[in-house]
Amino acid sequence: MRGTVLYAPRDVRSEESDDPKIVEPTDAIIRPSATCVCGSDLWDYRGINPVAEPTPMGHEYCGIVEEVGGEVRNIKPGQFVIGSFFASDNTCPHCRAGFQSSCQHREPVRGAQAELLRVPLADGTLVTTLDRPSAELLPCLLSLSDVMGTGWFAAVCANVQPGMTVAVVGDGAVGLLGVLSAAKMGAERIIATSRHEPRQQFARTFGATDIVTERGEEAVARTKDMTHGVGADATLECVGTSEAMTQALRSTRPGGFVGYVGVPHGVNIAGEELFYSHVGLRGGPAPVRRFLPGLIDQVCSGDIDPGKVFDLTLPLDRVAEGYRAMDERRAIKALLCP
């Protein structure tokens, strides 16, 4: 098969490799109908996360089941499925509580930017659709594998409620879909942070009512000014840097919550400041599996259209172009067609 391998910073290649095989009897092999480059892949691509050896890339996927292991009961060859970036059994105590990304038997799903993919714990990880979707629906369904589910989780963690004022820190795919999530949950006012006009337009399309172009303390001051000194009722932190987390915390009113889903890099929170802020923090790797059934229903009914976040489509063998475009902020999110 053809798959994507990262060798060193900014050295990503599409190359032939061995087809994945069933390793455990709970595995499935799927043929992705669509996959993509994630913003979190850029941490590795830029060398911020060290890469010690050639590494298969990709963790977002949807497609057709090719083969299943002997202990897989609910997933059948020929079905169209969507799965999370963490495999989970969906039966352990953490899964039953809705935190499948902390499953006691979780495994990361790696190598999804490829023509074939092994998915562990298939019965607990994969969710089927009633029918094979049209080509037009593929981008929307693919987004549920990570970025839409992650944006939704950020809004859940921030306790977004109807009528609230919500601030969103970050204008990548997750931040933009966090805007969409807050809008669907009934937020009355959504303040999106972005310096880039095309992304500002995306944010408005998804439901943003206001745009803040400043960053850091200037963004905090602007948000406070826009809310008559109060701050946002809820804030979504969708970046993962120390500046973004500080901005999110200080933009939120006492008693509000920050939902943080940006993978932390160099984030340090002062305990005393957090203590006196009366701001709650909730987040982590999104339990996408919890939200998949409901989000699939919303996509198939036409209630949400998160696939708009893909603004670049490439064949799989041109994956390096997708990484470059996202690294240089010429694209929000690159969809790959195997």
DRENDO-1510 file (C-alpha; in Angstrom, 1 decimal, always signed):
<recs>
REC; n; res; u; v; w
REC; 1; MET; +0.0; +0.0; +0.0 .
REC; 2; ARG; +1.0; +3.7; -0.2 .
REC; 3; GLY; +1.3; +5.5; +3.1 .
REC; 4; THR; +2.7; +8.7; +4.7 .
REC; 5; VAL; +6.0; +8.6; +6.7 .
REC; 6; LEU; +7.7; +11.4; +8.5 .
REC; 7; TYR; +11.5; +11.0; +8.5 .
REC; 8; ALA; +12.7; +14.3; +10.0 .
REC; 9; PRO; +11.4; +17.9; +10.4 .
REC; 10; ARG; +9.7; +19.0; +7.2 .
REC; 11; ASP; +10.6; +15.7; +5.5 .
REC; 12; VAL; +7.3; +13.8; +5.0 .
REC; 13; ARG; +7.0; +11.3; +2.2 .
REC; 14; SER; +4.4; +9.2; +0.5 .
REC; 15; GLU; +5.8; +5.8; -0.2 .
REC; 16; GLU; +5.1; +2.1; -0.6 .
REC; 17; SER; +5.0; +0.0; +2.6 .
REC; 18; ASP; +3.6; -3.3; +3.7 .
REC; 19; ASP; -0.1; -3.7; +4.0 .
REC; 20; PRO; -1.3; -3.8; +7.6 .
REC; 21; LYS; -2.4; -7.1; +9.0 .
REC; 22; ILE; -4.7; -8.3; +11.7 .
REC; 23; VAL; -2.5; -8.5; +14.8 .
REC; 24; GLU; -5.1; -9.0; +17.6 .
REC; 25; PRO; -8.4; -10.8; +17.1 .
REC; 26; THR; -10.2; -7.5; +18.1 .
REC; 27; ASP; -8.6; -5.6; +15.1 .
REC; 28; ALA; -10.2; -4.4; +11.9 .
REC; 29; ILE; -8.5; -3.4; +8.6 .
REC; 30; ILE; -10.2; -0.5; +6.8 .
REC; 31; ARG; -9.7; +1.2; +3.5 .
REC; 32; PRO; -10.0; +4.9; +4.1 .
REC; 33; SER; -12.3; +6.7; +1.8 .
REC; 34; ALA; -10.8; +10.0; +3.0 .
REC; 35; THR; -8.1; +11.1; +5.5 .
REC; 36; CYS; -6.4; +14.3; +6.2 .
REC; 37; VAL; -3.6; +16.3; +7.9 .
REC; 38; CYS; -4.2; +17.4; +11.4 .
REC; 39; GLY; -2.9; +20.6; +13.0 .
REC; 40; SER; -1.4; +18.4; +15.8 .
REC; 41; ASP; +0.6; +16.7; +13.1 .
REC; 42; LEU; +2.5; +19.9; +12.6 .
REC; 43; TRP; +4.1; +19.6; +16.0 .
REC; 44; ASP; +6.0; +16.6; +14.7 .
REC; 45; TYR; +6.5; +18.1; +11.2 .
REC; 46; ARG; +8.1; +21.3; +12.6 .
REC; 47; GLY; +10.4; +19.3; +14.9 .
REC; 48; ILE; +8.8; +20.6; +18.1 .
REC; 49; ASN; +8.0; +17.0; +19.0 .
REC; 50; PRO; +11.2; +15.0; +18.3 .
REC; 51; VAL; +10.9; +12.2; +15.7 .
REC; 52; ALA; +13.6; +9.6; +16.4 .
REC; 53; GLU; +12.7; +7.2; +13.5 .
REC; 54; PRO; +10.6; +7.1; +10.4 .
REC; 55; THR; +7.0; +7.4; +11.7 .
REC; 56; PRO; +3.7; +6.6; +9.9 .
REC; 57; MET; +1.5; +9.6; +10.1 .
REC; 58; GLY; -2.2; +10.3; +10.4 .
REC; 59; HIS; -5.0; +9.6; +12.9 .
REC; 60; GLU; -8.2; +10.8; +11.2 .
REC; 61; TYR; -10.2; +8.4; +9.0 .
REC; 62; CYS; -13.4; +7.1; +7.6 .
REC; 63; GLY; -13.9; +4.3; +5.1 .
REC; 64; ILE; -14.9; +0.8; +4.3 .
REC; 65; VAL; -14.1; -2.3; +6.4 .
REC; 66; GLU; -12.0; -4.8; +4.5 .
REC; 67; GLU; -11.3; -7.5; +7.2 .
REC; 68; VAL; -12.0; -8.1; +10.9 .
REC; 69; GLY; -10.4; -10.3; +13.5 .
REC; 70; GLY; -12.0; -13.4; +14.9 .
REC; 71; GLU; -13.4; -11.7; +18.0 .
REC; 72; VAL; -15.0; -8.8; +16.3 .
REC; 73; ARG; -18.8; -9.1; +16.6 .
REC; 74; ASN; -20.4; -5.8; +15.6 .
REC; 75; ILE; -18.2; -4.6; +12.7 .
REC; 76; LYS; -18.5; -6.3; +9.4 .
REC; 77; PRO; -16.6; -6.2; +6.1 .
REC; 78; GLY; -18.2; -3.8; +3.6 .
REC; 79; GLN; -19.6; -1.4; +6.2 .
REC; 80; PHE; -18.7; +2.3; +6.2 .
REC; 81; VAL; -17.2; +3.3; +9.5 .
REC; 82; ILE; -15.8; +6.3; +11.4 .
REC; 83; GLY; -13.4; +6.0; +14.3 .
REC; 84; SER; -11.5; +8.0; +16.8 .
REC; 85; PHE; -7.8; +8.7; +17.0 .
REC; 86; PHE; -7.7; +6.6; +20.2 .
REC; 87; ALA; -9.0; +3.0; +20.0 .
REC; 88; SER; -11.1; +2.1; +23.0 .
REC; 89; ASP; -13.1; -1.0; +24.2 .
REC; 90; ASN; -16.1; +1.2; +25.0 .
REC; 91; THR; -16.8; -1.0; +28.0 .
REC; 92; CYS; -14.3; -0.1; +30.8 .
REC; 93; PRO; -15.4; +2.2; +33.6 .
REC; 94; HIS; -13.8; +5.3; +32.0 .
REC; 95; CYS; -15.5; +4.5; +28.6 .
REC; 96; ARG; -18.9; +4.0; +30.4 .
REC; 97; ALA; -18.4; +7.5; +32.0 .
REC; 98; GLY; -17.9; +9.0; +28.5 .
REC; 99; PHE; -14.1; +9.3; +28.5 .
REC; 100; GLN; -13.1; +6.7; +25.9 .
REC; 101; SER; -9.8; +8.6; +25.2 .
REC; 102; SER; -8.8; +7.5; +28.7 .
REC; 103; CYS; -9.9; +3.9; +28.2 .
REC; 104; GLN; -8.1; +1.4; +30.4 .
REC; 105; HIS; -7.1; -0.4; +27.2 .
REC; 106; ARG; -6.7; +2.5; +24.8 .
REC; 107; GLU; -4.3; +2.4; +21.9 .
REC; 108; PRO; -3.4; +5.3; +19.6 .
REC; 109; VAL; -4.5; +4.9; +16.0 .
REC; 110; ARG; -1.5; +5.7; +13.8 .
REC; 111; GLY; -0.8; +5.6; +10.1 .
REC; 112; ALA; -4.2; +6.8; +8.8 .
REC; 113; GLN; -2.7; +8.8; +5.9 .
REC; 114; ALA; -2.6; +5.6; +3.9 .
REC; 115; GLU; -4.5; +3.3; +1.6 .
REC; 116; LEU; -5.1; +0.8; +4.4 .
REC; 117; LEU; -5.3; +1.2; +8.2 .
REC; 118; ARG; -5.3; -1.2; +11.1 .
REC; 119; VAL; -7.8; -0.2; +13.8 .
REC; 120; PRO; -7.5; -1.9; +17.2 .
REC; 121; LEU; -10.5; -2.7; +19.4 .
REC; 122; ALA; -12.8; -2.4; +16.4 .
REC; 123; ASP; -16.1; -3.1; +18.2 .
REC; 124; GLY; -15.5; -0.3; +20.7 .
REC; 125; THR; -13.8; +2.2; +18.4 .
REC; 126; LEU; -15.7; +2.2; +15.1 .
REC; 127; VAL; -19.2; +3.5; +14.5 .
REC; 128; THR; -21.1; +2.6; +11.3 .
REC; 129; THR; -23.4; +4.7; +9.2 .
REC; 130; LEU; -26.7; +3.3; +7.9 .
REC; 131; ASP; -25.6; +3.6; +4.3 .
REC; 132; ARG; -22.4; +4.4; +2.3 .
REC; 133; PRO; -22.3; +8.2; +2.2 .
REC; 134; SER; -22.2; +10.2; -0.9 .
REC; 135; ALA; -18.9; +11.8; -2.0 .
REC; 136; GLU; -20.3; +15.2; -0.9 .
REC; 137; LEU; -20.8; +13.9; +2.7 .
REC; 138; LEU; -17.3; +12.5; +3.1 .
REC; 139; PRO; -15.5; +15.7; +4.3 .
REC; 140; CYS; -18.2; +16.2; +6.9 .
REC; 141; LEU; -18.0; +12.6; +8.2 .
REC; 142; LEU; -14.2; +12.7; +8.1 .
REC; 143; SER; -14.2; +15.8; +10.3 .
REC; 144; LEU; -16.0; +13.8; +13.0 .
REC; 145; SER; -13.0; +11.5; +13.5 .
REC; 146; ASP; -11.2; +14.3; +15.3 .
REC; 147; VAL; -11.6; +18.1; +14.7 .
REC; 148; MET; -15.4; +18.3; +14.9 .
REC; 149; GLY; -15.5; +15.9; +17.9 .
REC; 150; THR; -12.7; +17.9; +19.5 .
REC; 151; GLY; -14.4; +21.3; +19.0 .
REC; 152; TRP; -17.6; +19.8; +20.3 .
REC; 153; PHE; -15.7; +18.5; +23.4 .
REC; 154; ALA; -14.2; +21.9; +24.0 .
REC; 155; ALA; -17.7; +23.4; +24.1 .
REC; 156; VAL; -19.0; +20.7; +26.4 .
REC; 157; CYS; -16.1; +21.2; +28.8 .
REC; 158; ALA; -16.6; +24.9; +28.8 .
REC; 159; ASN; -20.3; +24.3; +29.8 .
REC; 160; VAL; -21.6; +26.3; +26.9 .
REC; 161; GLN; -25.3; +27.0; +27.4 .
REC; 162; PRO; -28.0; +28.8; +25.4 .
REC; 163; GLY; -27.7; +32.6; +25.7 .
REC; 164; MET; -24.0; +32.6; +26.8 .
REC; 165; THR; -21.2; +34.7; +25.5 .
REC; 166; VAL; -18.4; +32.4; +24.3 .
REC; 167; ALA; -14.8; +33.2; +23.4 .
REC; 168; VAL; -12.8; +30.9; +21.2 .
REC; 169; VAL; -9.0; +31.1; +21.2 .
REC; 170; GLY; -7.5; +29.6; +18.0 .
REC; 171; ASP; -8.5; +29.9; +14.4 .
REC; 172; GLY; -7.4; +26.4; +13.2 .
REC; 173; ALA; -9.8; +23.7; +12.2 .
REC; 174; VAL; -10.6; +22.8; +15.9 .
REC; 175; GLY; -11.1; +26.5; +16.8 .
REC; 176; LEU; -13.4; +27.1; +13.9 .
REC; 177; LEU; -15.4; +24.0; +14.6 .
REC; 178; GLY; -15.5; +25.0; +18.3 .
REC; 179; VAL; -17.3; +28.1; +17.0 .
REC; 180; LEU; -19.7; +25.9; +15.1 .
REC; 181; SER; -20.2; +23.8; +18.3 .
REC; 182; ALA; -20.9; +26.8; +20.5 .
REC; 183; ALA; -23.4; +28.1; +18.0 .
REC; 184; LYS; -25.3; +24.7; +17.8 .
REC; 185; MET; -25.4; +24.7; +21.6 .
REC; 186; GLY; -27.2; +28.0; +21.6 .
REC; 187; ALA; -24.5; +30.6; +22.4 .
REC; 188; GLU; -25.9; +34.1; +21.8 .
REC; 189; ARG; -22.5; +35.8; +21.2 .
REC; 190; ILE; -19.3; +34.1; +20.0 .
REC; 191; ILE; -16.1; +36.0; +20.0 .
REC; 192; ALA; -13.5; +34.4; +17.7 .
REC; 193; THR; -9.8; +35.2; +17.9 .
REC; 194; SER; -8.1; +35.5; +14.4 .
REC; 195; ARG; -5.7; +37.7; +12.6 .
REC; 196; HIS; -6.3; +36.1; +9.2 .
REC; 197; GLU; -9.2; +37.4; +7.1 .
REC; 198; PRO; -10.1; +34.1; +5.3 .
REC; 199; ARG; -10.3; +32.4; +8.7 .
REC; 200; GLN; -12.3; +35.2; +10.1 .
REC; 201; GLN; -14.8; +34.6; +7.3 .
REC; 202; PHE; -14.9; +30.9; +8.1 .
REC; 203; ALA; -15.5; +31.8; +11.7 .
REC; 204; ARG; -18.5; +34.0; +10.8 .
REC; 205; THR; -19.8; +31.3; +8.5 .
REC; 206; PHE; -19.8; +28.9; +11.5 .
REC; 207; GLY; -21.5; +31.4; +13.8 .
REC; 208; ALA; -19.0; +33.9; +15.2 .
REC; 209; THR; -20.6; +37.3; +15.9 .
REC; 210; ASP; -17.4; +39.1; +16.8 .
REC; 211; ILE; -13.7; +38.9; +15.8 .
REC; 212; VAL; -10.8; +39.8; +18.0 .
REC; 213; THR; -7.6; +40.3; +16.1 .
REC; 214; GLU; -5.3; +40.9; +19.1 .
REC; 215; ARG; -3.4; +38.2; +21.0 .
REC; 216; GLY; -2.4; +37.7; +24.6 .
REC; 217; GLU; -3.1; +40.4; +27.0 .
REC; 218; GLU; -4.3; +42.8; +24.3 .
REC; 219; ALA; -6.9; +40.1; +23.3 .
REC; 220; VAL; -7.9; +39.8; +27.0 .
REC; 221; ALA; -8.4; +43.5; +27.3 .
REC; 222; ARG; -10.4; +43.6; +24.0 .
REC; 223; THR; -12.6; +40.7; +25.2 .
REC; 224; LYS; -13.2; +42.4; +28.5 .
REC; 225; ASP; -14.0; +45.7; +26.8 .
REC; 226; MET; -16.6; +43.9; +24.5 .
REC; 227; THR; -18.3; +42.4; +27.6 .
REC; 228; HIS; -18.4; +45.5; +29.7 .
REC; 229; GLY; -15.5; +44.4; +31.9 .
REC; 230; VAL; -17.1; +41.0; +32.7 .
REC; 231; GLY; -15.4; +38.5; +30.4 .
REC; 232; ALA; -16.8; +35.5; +28.5 .
REC; 233; ASP; -19.2; +33.1; +30.2 .
REC; 234; ALA; -17.2; +30.2; +28.6 .
REC; 235; THR; -13.9; +30.0; +26.6 .
REC; 236; LEU; -12.6; +27.4; +24.3 .
REC; 237; GLU; -8.8; +27.0; +24.2 .
REC; 238; CYS; -7.9; +25.3; +20.9 .
REC; 239; VAL; -4.2; +26.0; +20.5 .
REC; 240; GLY; -2.1; +24.5; +23.2 .
REC; 241; THR; +0.5; +27.2; +23.9 .
REC; 242; SER; +1.1; +29.0; +27.1 .
REC; 243; GLU; +0.0; +32.3; +25.7 .
REC; 244; ALA; -3.3; +30.8; +24.4 .
REC; 245; MET; -4.1; +29.2; +27.8 .
REC; 246; THR; -3.3; +32.4; +29.7 .
REC; 247; GLN; -5.5; +34.3; +27.3 .
REC; 248; ALA; -8.3; +31.9; +27.7 .
REC; 249; LEU; -8.2; +31.9; +31.5 .
REC; 250; ARG; -8.0; +35.7; +31.8 .
REC; 251; SER; -10.8; +36.2; +29.2 .
REC; 252; THR; -13.3; +34.2; +31.2 .
REC; 253; ARG; -15.5; +35.7; +34.0 .
REC; 254; PRO; -15.4; +34.3; +37.5 .
REC; 255; GLY; -17.6; +31.2; +37.7 .
REC; 256; GLY; -17.0; +30.4; +34.0 .
REC; 257; PHE; -15.2; +27.5; +32.5 .
REC; 258; VAL; -12.4; +27.1; +30.0 .
REC; 259; GLY; -12.6; +24.0; +27.8 .
REC; 260; TYR; -9.1; +23.2; +26.7 .
REC; 261; VAL; -8.3; +20.8; +23.8 .
REC; 262; GLY; -5.1; +22.2; +22.3 .
REC; 263; VAL; -2.3; +19.7; +22.9 .
REC; 264; PRO; -0.2; +21.5; +25.6 .
REC; 265; HIS; +3.3; +22.6; +24.7 .
REC; 266; GLY; +5.1; +24.7; +27.3 .
REC; 267; VAL; +1.9; +25.5; +29.2 .
REC; 268; ASN; +2.4; +26.5; +32.8 .
REC; 269; ILE; -0.6; +27.7; +35.0 .
REC; 270; ALA; +0.1; +29.6; +38.1 .
REC; 271; GLY; -1.9; +28.0; +40.9 .
REC; 272; GLU; -2.5; +31.1; +42.8 .
REC; 273; GLU; -3.9; +33.0; +39.8 .
REC; 274; LEU; -6.2; +30.0; +39.0 .
REC; 275; PHE; -7.3; +29.8; +42.6 .
REC; 276; TYR; -8.4; +33.5; +42.8 .
REC; 277; SER; -9.9; +33.6; +39.3 .
REC; 278; HIS; -12.8; +31.3; +40.2 .
REC; 279; VAL; -12.5; +29.9; +36.6 .
REC; 280; GLY; -12.8; +26.2; +36.1 .
REC; 281; LEU; -10.6; +24.1; +33.7 .
REC; 282; ARG; -11.8; +21.0; +31.9 .
REC; 283; GLY; -10.4; +19.3; +28.8 .
REC; 284; GLY; -7.9; +16.9; +27.4 .
REC; 285; PRO; -7.9; +14.5; +24.5 .
REC; 286; ALA; -11.4; +14.5; +23.2 .
REC; 287; PRO; -13.5; +11.3; +23.8 .
REC; 288; VAL; -14.6; +11.5; +20.1 .
REC; 289; ARG; -16.3; +8.1; +20.4 .
REC; 290; ARG; -18.8; +9.5; +22.9 .
REC; 291; PHE; -20.0; +12.1; +20.4 .
REC; 292; LEU; -19.8; +10.1; +17.1 .
REC; 293; PRO; -23.4; +8.8; +17.0 .
REC; 294; GLY; -25.0; +12.1; +17.6 .
REC; 295; LEU; -22.7; +14.0; +15.3 .
REC; 296; ILE; -23.2; +11.5; +12.5 .
REC; 297; ASP; -27.0; +12.1; +12.9 .
REC; 298; GLN; -26.4; +15.9; +12.7 .
REC; 299; VAL; -24.3; +15.6; +9.6 .
REC; 300; CYS; -26.7; +13.1; +7.8 .
REC; 301; SER; -29.7; +15.3; +8.6 .
REC; 302; GLY; -27.9; +18.4; +7.3 .
REC; 303; ASP; -28.0; +20.1; +10.6 .
REC; 304; ILE; -24.2; +20.8; +10.6 .
REC; 305; ASP; -21.7; +21.1; +7.8 .
REC; 306; PRO; -18.3; +20.8; +9.3 .
REC; 307; GLY; -16.7; +19.6; +6.1 .
REC; 308; LYS; -16.3; +23.3; +5.0 .
REC; 309; VAL; -13.2; +23.4; +7.2 .
REC; 310; PHE; -11.3; +21.5; +4.5 .
REC; 311; ASP; -10.1; +24.1; +2.1 .
REC; 312; LEU; -7.5; +22.1; +0.3 .
REC; 313; THR; -8.0; +18.6; -1.4 .
REC; 314; LEU; -5.1; +16.6; -2.6 .
REC; 315; PRO; -4.4; +13.0; -3.7 .
REC; 316; LEU; -2.6; +11.0; -1.1 .
REC; 317; ASP; +0.7; +10.9; -3.0 .
REC; 318; ARG; +0.8; +14.7; -2.7 .
REC; 319; VAL; +0.5; +14.7; +1.0 .
REC; 320; ALA; +3.8; +16.7; +1.4 .
REC; 321; GLU; +2.0; +19.6; -0.3 .
REC; 322; GLY; -0.7; +19.5; +2.3 .
REC; 323; TYR; +1.8; +19.6; +5.2 .
REC; 324; ARG; +3.5; +22.6; +3.6 .
REC; 325; ALA; +0.3; +24.5; +3.0 .
REC; 326; MET; -0.9; +24.0; +6.5 .
REC; 327; ASP; +2.6; +24.8; +8.0 .
REC; 328; GLU; +2.7; +28.1; +6.0 .
REC; 329; ARG; -1.0; +28.8; +6.9 .
REC; 330; ARG; -2.0; +28.8; +3.3 .
REC; 331; ALA; -4.6; +26.1; +4.2 .
REC; 332; ILE; -6.7; +25.5; +7.3 .
REC; 333; LYS; -7.0; +21.7; +6.7 .
REC; 334; ALA; -5.9; +19.5; +3.9 .
REC; 335; LEU; -8.1; +16.5; +2.9 .
REC; 336; LEU; -6.4; +13.6; +1.3 .
REC; 337; CYS; -8.0; +11.2; -1.2 .
REC; 338; PRO; -6.3; +7.7; -1.1 .
</recs>
